[in-house]
Structures are given as structure tokens and as C-alpha cells.
């Protein structure tokens, strides 16, 4: 009879713990999601724009651990355990001391594993990845490619892989550190014979690619990753640079640009560049502006301009 009462008691405790766990998890999720939206306007845990995979994983751990602690602390307080009760003994399988930790452990593990599985099965396609896929499917090896905002060199390295041994890639950046980082990355990957980076304002890109000579001009605006966010591109320099990029293209060439907005850089550059693209004459250019329709308004905006052959 005592064993039956123990089983029923454990079931009751676990039912209450489950309700508390779900309630605590919902509140923590909503609170942390709102906090993410404050730090990265327009983002949330459901749309973690601007949040790294590591950061997102840590937030999920905080939610899981916090949700497990709430019913556990309530259990300890509700049962009024004394110091003498905290003995290292194996509790009976039907007792609350055994069932509750097992339930919380299984629930937290399932929550974390489920989130990881969902992210693995539905990977995010970033704006830069979309741009790379488009260019790889469009460009042919052996051309002249410009990375007008080379940053740390990842786009320049990508263009080198597309250009091949017979191609030529030039990266430009107004910050000397960015040009140095790019050249170091190219050398480390055996691409120094194909591409190089120069410290230069992207508005002056025609110095390196005369009008009608480039197969591709790529822009990835914003700030230098790993550097101060207050140093970033603006509409005043972006629009002349885009025009120079179009002038540099040969017929059939492609200009690719990834536009950004947000709390730090605002929306002026993104809006002005999009309006510039929309104003281009159809007789001369084909313009694609690829909007992530189910993302936040601050999602990056990949744009492509194909110079029409006459």
C-alpha cells in the first residue's frame, strides 16, 4: 500500500513539475526573445538575424537550465528538505526524489537536441551564400573580377576560386587592415597568383578596371567584421561606387551587392541603393532585388545587376 501511495505521489509531483517547467520555459523564451530584439532590432529567437550559432546555442542552454531550475527549486522548498535529508543515497524508483530529476533531465535534453536537429535539417541560407551561389552559376572562369569591399577577404577568396588560374581578381578596401587581412588569406590559400587586395576607396575602382573590362563587380557593404561598427559604408560613398561598378562591367557582366540595415548603420544606405537599382533603365540593365520575405525588415538584401548586351 505504501508503495502505491509513493507511486501516486511521485506522479502528482511530476505532473506539477511538468506544468512549472513548461510555464517557466515559455516565459524565459519570450523574455530572451524580446531581449534579442532589443540588441538586434527586428530579430528574435525564431528569426535570429545577427545572432551567431554559438550565441543562439548558449541562449537555448540558458532557457533549458532556467526552466529546469524553477520546478527543482520549488520542489526543494515545497518538500522542506533539511540538511540531514541531503544524504548521498539511491532513492526508490517511485519516489519524487528519483522521478523529478529524471523528468527534468530528459525534458531538458530533448529540448536542446530537438532545437539542434531542427537547425541542422533546415539550414539558413544567408544573403552572402545566396550571392555566391548565383555568381558561381553565372560566371565563367578566366575573367576579371573586382571585390570592391574586400573586408577580411572571404568574398575575394571566393571570386578567386571562380576565376581560376587564367582569371584575375582585385580586392579593394578603404581600410589598410582589411587589405592586409585579404592578402594574408589569399596567400594562405594559395590564391596570391590570382588575386590581390589594394587599399583604395571603392569609388575609385575604375583605376583597376577600365570601363567595359570587368566580368563581375561585387559589393558587400556594412562594416569590417571584427572591427569597430561605427566605421561603415554610407550612401554618400555607396552610390558613386555602384555607378563606377556598372561602368566597369563589360556587356553581360554582373554586379552583385549585399545591402544591410540595422540599429548601428540605419536604413539610409540600403534604401538609397535599392532606389538606385530600381531607377536603372531596362534597356541597359536587368535588375534583381532578392528580398527574404519571411525575415525581419532588417534582413540583408542581395541585389544583382546584369549589364545587357547590345
Helices and strands as residue ranges (DSSP letters): H 2-39, H 53-79, G 83-85, H 96-121, H 127-138, E 144-147, H 154-163, E 168-173, H 176-188, E 195-199, G 202-207, E 214-220, H 235-248, E 249-259, H 268-278, E 285-290, E 301-307
